[in-house]
């Protein structure tokens, strides 16, 4: 499979030569996600690409190169993976491009770096064969979650919100989680930085998704009651959770006890959980003894507590920082 990497330093004047010389071999083209006036492909050159490289299977590019030519994206009929950067784009441009994605019948993976409201999500829901979907950490509204829930082929969903305090009012809440619980094929779900989710919504979605293995719920309102709820569900119906992200949550040592009721957990992210104090060290030791890899970067131990933790847990525990997403 041919690969073409045309990052921002690759001048647009060269795109014609690339398209003409490699049109029969390039299957993956990377134009970067950021649009720079001097170096990024403009709308005219994007038309050239859509004519010369119709056989592309993977494309990564900024949305701005489709200005006035949004329909051109639909000409890449073989696209299976698409990544779009939307920095500096108008909502109208984004909506127009999203409206054409339904024509990409082979599209299975979509990364689109933008916050999604109900109107945008309604257009996107026409892409009924998507398997992986990410909003690039920009989040979605409850109304958007309602429309996304119609894409029942999804196995991977990154619905993480922004860590900005201004984003609290527009992130998904327990209402949105009720809609997302309809996605019965989900294996991986990222809900980090959705500041309005609580143990009720998380409990409902965990109980509703039979194949869920990777779950990230790092948010301030995620607490000991959340872990207790997940543990109770696990005891009742059994859960397949293998990776659990709790970074930045409000759990304490009491919440760690509940993790003993999740027998399949293999990775755990507790980074930036500042409510975990020295009294959590024995619980962390038990988890490590079970062979669970834990990210314990930046906990609320203090200097003396860190010395105790290193003696009990070992330096290796602090050097291992597994990613749950």
N, C-alpha and C positions, 0 to 999 in steps of 0.2 A: 504493500500500500504506500503510495507516494505521499509525502508531507511537504507542505509549503509554509514557512514561517515568515510572515511579513509584519514584524512589530513596528512601532511608531517610527523607528529610525530608517525603515525601508521606504524609500520615496515612491509616491504613487506613480511617477512616470515609468517606473520599472514594472508595474503590474501588467501592462500590456504584453511585455516580453515574457513574463512568467506564464500568463494565461495562454499565450500562443504556443509557447515551447512545451508546456507540460499538461496541456488540456486533457490528454488521454491517460495520464498517469496519476495526477494529484487527486487524492481522496480526502485529505485533511488540510485545511487552510486556516492559519492563525493570523489574523490581522490585529490582534490585541483588542482590549475592551475599552480603551480610552481614545477619544478623538482629539487629535492635534491638527490644527489647521494646515500647518506646513507639510506634515508627513503622512497623515492618515488618508486613506482612499476617499475621494469625494464621490458624490452621487453618480456622476458620469462614468467614473471608472468602475463603480460597483455594477453598473449595467453591463459593462464589458465583461466583468467576471461572471455574471449570471448567464451570459451568452456562451462564453468560452469554457466554463467549468461546470456545466450542468450536472456532471457526474459526481460532484462532491458528496461525500457522506458525512463529513464533520466540518463545521464552520464556527469560527470564533471571531466576532467583529463588533465594532461600536454601532449603535443604532443610527447615529448621525450620518453615516455614509449612505443611508437609505432615504434621506430627505428628498421629497418630491418623486421618489421612485419606490415606494414601499411595496408595491406589487411584485417587484423583482425578486423578493425573497421566495415567492411561491414557485419560481422557475427551477429551484434546486430540488427536484422531485425525489432525489435519492437520499436527501439528508436524513440521517438517523440521530445525529447529535448537533445541537445548536446552542451556542453561548452568546448572549447579547449584553453589552454594556450600555446603560442608558444615561450616563452622566451628562447633565446639561440639556437633556431632551425634553421637549414639551409633551404633555399628556396626550395631545392629539396625535403626535407622531407615534408615540408608543401604542396608542389604541389602534391606529391604522395598521401597524406592523403585526400586532397580535391578531387582528382580524384576518390576516392572510395566512396565518400558521395552520389553519385547518386544511389548507391545500397540500400540506406536506404529509402525505399519507404514511410515510415511513418513519416519521419523527417519533423517537422513543425517549430521548433525553433532552431536557430543556433547562437551561440556566438563563434567567432574565433578571438583571439587577435593578429591581424597582419595587416600590410599594404597590400592592394591588388592592383596589377597591372593588366594589360589586360590579361596576360596569366593565372594567378590564377583565375580571375573572369570568364574567358571563361570556365574553368572546373566547377566552382561553378554554372554557369548558367544552368547546367543540372539538378539541384535540383529544379524542376519546381513547387513544391508544398509548398515551404517555405512560412510561414506567418510572421515570425519575424526573422530579420537578423541584427546582430551587429558585427562590426569590432573592438570593444573594444577600440575606441578612437584612432585607428592607421591610419584611413583614407583610401582613395582609389583614384586612378587616374581617369582622364576623360575617358580613354579607358576602365577601369574597370567598370565605371558607364554605359557605352554602353552595356556591357554584362549583368550586373545586371538588367538592364531594361527589360530583357527578362523574368525575374521571376515575371510575372504579378499577381501572387497570393499574393505578399507581402502587408501586412497591416502596418507593423512596420519596419522602417529602421533606424539604427544608423550608419550614414555615417560621424560622427564627425571626425575631423582631430586631429593632435597633436598640442599642444600649443608651440612646439619648433619652433624657427625661421628657423631652417634648413629644416622644413617640408613644408615651403611655396611653394617651387617649385614643390612639388609632390601632393599637395592636389587638390581636385576637384574644378573646376572653373565653370563659367557660361555655358561653353560647356557641362560639365558633368551634370549640372542641366537640360539642354535641354533633355538629355537622360533619366534622372530620372523622368521627367515629364510624361513619358509614363506609369508609375506605377499608374494606375487610381484607384486602391483600397487602396492606402496609407491613413492611418488615423494618423499616427505619423511619423515625419521625423526630425532627428537630423543632423544639418549641422554645429554645433559649430566648431570653429577653422579652418574653411576652408577660408583661408585668401584672396583667389582670387574671392570669390563670390561678386556680386554687386547687385544693385537694379534691373538691367535688368533681370538677371537670376532668382532672387528670385521672381520677379513679374511674370515671365513666369510660374514658377513651381506652384506658388500659384493659378494662374488662371486656371491651367491645372488639378488640383487634387480636384475633387468635394467633397470628403469625409474627407479632411484634417482637423483635429481638434487640433493636437499638433505640433507646429513648433518651433525649436530652431535654431537661426541664429546668435549666438553670435560670431562676428568677427569684426575686426577693420574697414573694409570697409562698414559695415552696418551702415547707417546714417539716417538722417531725410528724405532724398529722398526715402530711402527704405520704411519707414513707410508710407510716402505719397502715394507711389505706391500701397502698400497693401490696404490702405484705399480707394483709387480710385477703385480698383478692387472690394472691398467689396460693395461699393455703386452701382457698375454696375451689378454684377452678384450675390452678396451675398456670404458671406463666413461663414463657420462653425467653425472658429478658436476659441478654448476655452482656450488654453494655448500657450503663446508666450514667448520664451526665447531670451533675447537680451543682456545677460551678456557679459561684455567686449566690447560692441559695441561703436560707436562714436555718438550716438544720443544726442540731446540737448533738452531743454524744448520745442522748436518748434516742434520737432518730436512727443512729447507726445500728442499734440493737435489732431493729426491724429487718436489716439487710440479711440477717442470718436465715430469714425465711424465703430468701430468693436464691435457691440452690444453683441456678445456672449462670449467675453473674460471674463474668471473667474480667471485665474492665469497669473501673469506677473513677469518675472525675469529681474530686472534691476541692479543686482549686478555688481560691478566693472565698471559701466558706469560713468567714471570720468568727462565726459563733461556735466553731469547733475549738474547744480549749484543751488544756492539758488532760482533763478527765476523759477525753476521747481516745487517748493513746492506747489503752488496753483493747478497745474495740477495733482500732485500726490494726493492731497486732494480730487479733483473731482473723480479720479479713485477709491480711497478708499471708497468714499461715494456711489459709484455704487456697492459696495460689492465685488470688485476685490481684491484678495489677491496678495500682491506685495512683492518681495524680494528686499529690498532697502539697502542691505549691501554694504558698501564701495562706496559711491557716492562722487562727488567732492564738498561737502558742506563746508569743513573746520570746525574748532572748533566752531566758532560763528554760522555758518550756521546750524550745527548740533543742537545747542541749540534752534534755531528758529524752525527747523523741528520737534523736539520733542514736542515743545509747540503746534504747529499747527496740527501735524499728530498724536501725542500721542505715548507713549512708546511702546504700543502694536504693532504699525506698524513696529517697528524696531526689535521686537522679533519674528514676524511671518516671516519665511523664506521658503515659499512654493517652492517645486521643480517642475519645468516644464518638467523634463525628469526623 
